[in-house]
Amino acid sequence: MHNGKEFRDSLMGLKDSLMEFRGSLMGLKDSLMEFRDSLMEFRDSLMEFKDSLMEFRDSLMEFKGSLMEFRDSLMELKDSLMEFKGSLSR
């Protein structure tokens, strides 16, 4: 009968160990879920940053276009001034 009590105590110890292990697994699951959520937030932040960069690139392209138009206007002004100077020297 003594062996029966030892066996029962061993089973109870095993049950306690399994319950602790289950608790550890639940904690791991919770940690993994939090990590997943953090990764999703990071991905969203990266997407927003990418969108901002694209908008900035578009703005730079518009600015470049404006600079090209300004340069063309300056070239036309230079040509007009050269023509005016030539007409004055005649």
Secondary structure as UniProt FT lines:
FT   HELIX           2..89
//
